[in-house]
Amino acid sequence: MEFRRRALLFFMVILTLMAKSNGGKIAIYWGQNGNEDTLAGTCASGNFQIVILAFLAVFGNGQTPQLNLAGHCDPFSNGCIRLSSEIKSCQAKGIKVILSIGGGAGSYFLSSDDDARKVALYLWNNYLGGHSASRPLGNAVLDGVDFDIEGGTNQHWDVLARSLLKFGAQNGRKVFITAAPQCPFPDAWIGNALTTGLFDFVWVQFYNNAPCQFSGDGSNLFDAWKQWTSTIPHAQIFLGLPAAPAAAGSGFIPASVLKSKVLPIIKHSAKYGGVMLWSKFYDEQTGYSSSIKHNV
């Protein structure tokens, strides 16, 4: 009897350990509304572990790259250089600051593998660990590059990612490679690149996509989540959500529903990375990150 009791206790401990959920991070997009808090203030809130600067909206195919941070600063008059000290203050708190390339309204196109390598060199010299006389954000060294690709081409993104990682490796610096695909699997634009195992974090947009965003009992979201976490190698997968109903056409999940019905399920995945929010401006309207941060 004693042996059976101990065996049962051991089995219950194993089940408990297997069921233990994983802790995650909150990533947030910043930069597309001049009325949102400053970058320094965003990092000082204590709510975020990753801040994504949006967007480098023009690049590739011979175009002059252009940074667009909406009303925050004017890169054409070197007005965004002042953000350098704010970026450093974020990083001093252990927060990763990442540049997002692409977006929903940009002009970008990779015409060839060679074009991808040229874009990688530009990003390395102007935003990462390289050197340039015209760094739009000053001498702050960003932690990585986010691929928010919603147009242009579905080719050569793996070459861009590989080239960025090569620059980092050659200079002893970790470059984080992240992506923001749509939740229908596979993503139409960077689906192929995501299978390479080059990406560290993938924040899947579970909004503006009726087939896989949360509705009813959430089975459609859970099915899509399972597909993403079981198929994409190496990367941590984040649940990408709008921080307010107005932040997207559809897909907003009230914080109470997220905490009670969604997070308890998806956190059991070993690939769970956390939650990504669009965006800081909308988060300020709802206090969404504050209400979920202890549950993520």
N, C-alpha and C positions, 0 to 999 in steps of 0.2 A: 504493500500500500504506500509506504514512504517513497519508494522508487517512482511509483506512478504519479504521486503528488508532485515530486520534484520535476519529473518529466513534463507534467502539465504546466508548472510554473515557468519552466524554461521555454516551452512552446509559446506561452503567452508573452514572455519578454521579447522573443523573436518577432512575433506579430506586431507588438508595439513599436519596435525599432523599425520594422518594415513600413509601418503606417505613418511614421513620423514625417511631417511635412517639412519642406525646405524653406529657409528664409530667403527673401529676395530684396531687390533694390527697386527704387523708383527712378526712372529716367524721364526727363521732360524736355520738350522742345522750347527754345527761347529765341526771340529775335524777329518775329513777324508781326509785332504790334508795339508801336512806340509808347503805348499807354500802360504796358506791363512794367513790373518792377525792374530795377537795374539787374545786371548780371550778378554783381556783388551781393545785392539784396536777395536774389534768388538763392544763391549758395548759402547765405547766412541764415536762411529760414530753417535749415536743418532737416528739410523734407526730402532732399534729393541726393542721390549718389552719383548721378550722371546728368550732365546738362549738354544738350545738343544745340549747337548754333545753326540757325536756319536762315538763309541758304547761300551756298555758292551756286547761283542760279544759271550762270552762263559759263560754258567751258566746252572744249573739244572741237574737232573739225576745223581748226584754224581760228576759232573765235578767241577774242581777248576775254579771259575769265573775269567775271564780275560777281562781287559779293553783294548780297541784298539783305540788309538787316532792318528793313522797313524804316520806321521813324527813329530808330535808336542812334544812327550815325550815318554820315555820308562818306563812303569809302573813296569817292572820286576826289575829295578834298583832304584825304588822309584823316578824316574825322573819326575813323574807327580805331586808330592806333591807341587812343586813350583807353580802350578796353583791355589793353595788355595787362595793366595792373590788376584789373578785376578778375581776369582769367587766372592770374597767379594767386590771387587771394582765394579763389575757388579751389585751386589745386593744393594750396597749403592746408586746406581742410580735408584733403583726401578725395575730393570730388573730381571725377574725370570730365574734361571739357572736350567735346568732339565737334568737328565741323561737318555739317550735312551738305552733301552735294546733290543737286537735282531739285526736287520739289514738284508741285503740281503745275506751276506756271512758268517754269524756266525754259531756257533754250540751250539744250545740250545734246551732244551726239558724238559717239566714238566711231570714227570712220574706219579704223584698222587697229591691229595690235600695236603698231608703232605710235599711232595717235594716243592710245591708252598709256603707253610708256611716257609720252611727252606730258600728258596730264598728270601722271604720277610724279614726274620730276618737278613740275610746277607746284603741286601740292606740298611736296617735301620741302622745297626751297622757300615757299612763301607762308606756310602754315605749320609745318612740322619742324624737324630738327636740322634742316638745311639753312642756307644763307641766301639772302636776296636784298637788294637795295630798296625794294618796294613791298615789304611785308604789310598787308592791309591791317593786320591786328598787332603790329609792332613785333617786339622780340619775344613775346610769349610763345611757348612751344605747346601746341595742342596735343592732346593724347591720342587722337586718331581721326578717322574719316568715316562718316556714315553715308551709305548709299540709299538715298530716297529716290529711286529711279522710277518715274511714272511716264516715261516717253522716250523718244529718241531712237534707241535701238536696243535689242536684247543680246547684242554681241560685245565681246571684248572686256566685259566687266571683271571677269576673272583675271585677265592680264593686268588691269589696273590694280586690283587688290594684291596680286602677287608682287607687282613692282613696288608698291608701297611697303609691303612687308620686307622686301629685299633691301630697300634703303634703310629701314629700321635696323635690320640684322647687321648690315655692314657698318652701322654706326653705334651699335650696342644699345639701341633704344627700342623699347616695345611700342609698336604702333597698333592700336586697337582698330579692327575693321568691323563695322556694324552695318546693319541694313534694316530697311523698313518696308518689307513686302506687303502686298495685300493678302488677306486671309484665304481667298480661293487658291487651292494648291494645284499645280505649282504657279508661282508668280510669273506673269507674262513677260516681265522685263529682266529680272535677275534670277529667275528660277534656276537656270543652269549654273550660274556662278555660285549659288548657295550650296550646291551639292559638292563643292570642292573641299570643304572643311577649312576654308581660309578665314571664316568669319567668327568673331568672338561672341558678339551679341546680335540677335535677330529679334527686333520688336515688330511683331506681325500686327498689321492694322486690322483689328476686328471691328471695323466700323465702315460705313458707306459700302457695305458688302452684305446684302441681305441673306445670301445662302449660308454664311458662316458666322454672322454676328449673333449675339445673344437674343433669343426669343423663346417664348414658351418655357419649357423645362430646361432649356440650355443645351439640349442634345446636339444641335447643329454646331454650336461653338465647341463643345467637348470633342466631337468627332474631328473637327478641323484641328483643334489643339493636339490631339493624339497623332494626327498625320504629320504635323509640323515637328513635334518632339521626337517622333520615331524615325523621321526621314533625314533631317538635316544633321550632318555629322559635326561633332565638336562644339557647336555653338550653344550658348544658353539662350533659351527662347523666352521672350517677354510678351505679356498680353498688352497689346496696344489699344488704348481707349481714348475717347474724347473726354476732356475734363469737365464739360458742361454740355447740356443738350444743344446749345447753339454752336458748339465747336465742330459739329459734323451734321451731315444730312440725316444720318441714322446711326444707331449702334450705341447710344449712351446707356450705361448701366448705373442706376442709382447706387451710391456707396453702400447702402444697407444690403442691397441685393448682391453686390460684388463680394462683400464680406461674408455673407451667410450662405450663398449658393454657388459662387464661382471659385473663389480662392481656395476653399477647403478641398475642392476637387483637383484643380490644376497644380496645386502645390505639391501633390504627391509625386509628380514627375521629377526624375533626377535632372532633367534638362531645364527645369523651371528657373528663370532668372529674375523675374519680378514683373513690374507693370511699367509701361511707357504711357505718358500722357501728352496729348495735344490739347492745349499748349499752356505756357505759363500765364498768358493773358486770361484764358478761360478758367484756369485753376484758381485764379484770384477771385473770380466771380462766385465760385461755389465752395471754395475751401476743400476741394476734393482730396488733394494729397494729404492734407492734415487729418482728414477723417479716415483715411485708409492706411496710413503709414505704419501703424502698429500691427496691422494684419498682413501686410505684404511680406 
